[in-house]
Amino acid sequence: MEAPTRFRWVVAGLLFAASALSFFDRQVLSVLAPRILADLRLTNVEYAEAVSAFTLAYSVMFTAGGRLIDFAGTRLGLGVSVAFWTVASLLHSAVTGSGALTACRFLLGAGEGGCFPGAAKGILEWFPKRERALAMGVATTGGSAFGAVLAPPLIVAASQAAGWRGAFLATGMLGVAWVSAWFALFRRPEESRRVNGAERALILSGRESGGEGGEKPWPLAALLRRTDVWGLMATRFLLDPVFYFYMFWIPQYLHQERGASLEEIGRLSWIPFLTLGVASMLGGGLSDRLVRRGWSAGRARKTVMAGAALLTPVSILALSAPSSLWAVALLGVLMFAHGFWMTNYMTLMGDVFPARTVATVVGLSGTSGGLGGFLSSLAVGRIVQAASFGPVFIVCGLLYPVGLGIILLTVRAGDRTARSDDS
């Protein structure tokens, strides 16, 4: 009997690279902001407008991009999304003022909205249920964490070698390379010539009778009538702001509350994202192991999510930590838990919804999370200005148990629903 090939992990690697590239591209501006603002003579208000344009477009296009991918297919939909944001990234190299910068950020956000719905759909198409959570962790949370860790030093190095405009050109070229590899390598497993019969049978063994490929995505109105969809959206609305806060405010916290220098910030601020990347793969592997031991997929994912949610209040202790290093280590506990949580949250959607519709559900949840992040960013600035970072860290540490309660109340524990509610 022939051994199965392992081309599905090449696909996971491509999806990992796409999510890493999305975080890499969005961070070029933030890493180089002092130099760009000085060169273009922009104010902080103009910079905030550009950042907000990205967040707004990204939030809206999460749903639109997911819908596009469900109708056009993973290969075309995700390939077009990455190509679109690659062009937007390249255009940054030619901006000369605030209006052009804001427009480029809007286009970048519009393109990147399709990334995670496409990655989730690709994993669902290519992986059997017993491997799915690990693959999802690699392709989504792991890739984004990898991009967040590598971006600052590599972007600084590129700007030192070729200027800030050259840094945008360099990251744009990475996008061109990815798009070329994607269209050369990716097909659905039923169509790929790079898998043998044993691997194809392994991949398709977890699908329901009737398959996933020929049916249309469920109507959007039918999805919005479902309690589980609203539960997934509400949870993301609450918890995505925590991730945005950690990504954009930890350096400012270290500087303002801990008196850290820029050099110390550079040495410490990547650590929570490294723990996120490690945890995303460990969390996926753990729930996959439970599934292989006979647990239902829903029970396995939710059990791991429960453990992660109960760990997050530990991060509140960062407020009384004796040093910046200890504070970052304790903040890293929350990001470690987030890796376990988010990998299984994304996989849970693939367990509940079929491949022909999952990108839309991921998109709806991402739009909800993006809007939560947009609104919370405005609130965080005012809270920090009026009081301190303390209230924000306390809320962040307590939100995950609330999110767990919503998931347990609204998302059915079974492996997968059999049909849409519109029939």
Secondary structure, 3 states (H helix, E strand, C coil): CCCCCCHHHHHHHHHHHHHHHHHHHHHHHHHCHHHHHHHHCCCHHHHHHHHHHHHHHHHHHHHHHHHHHHHHCHHHHHHHHHHHHHHHHHHHHHCCCHHHHHHHHHHHHHHHCCHHHHHHHHHHHHCCHHHHHHHHHHHHHHHHHHHHHHHHHHHHHHHHHHHHHHHHHHHHHHHHHHHHHHHHHCCCCCCCCCCCHHHHHHHHCCCCCCCCCCCCCCCHHHHCCCHHHHHHHHHHHHHHHHHHHHHHHHHHHHHHHHCCCHHHHHHHCCHHHHHHHHHHHHHHHHHHHHHHCCCCHHHHHHHHHHHHHHHHHHHHHHHHCCCHHHHHHHHHHHHHHHHHHHHHHHHHHHHHCCHHHHHHHHHHHHHHHHHHHHHHHHHHHHHHHHCCCHHHHHHHHHHHHHHHHHHHHHCCCCCCCCCCCCC
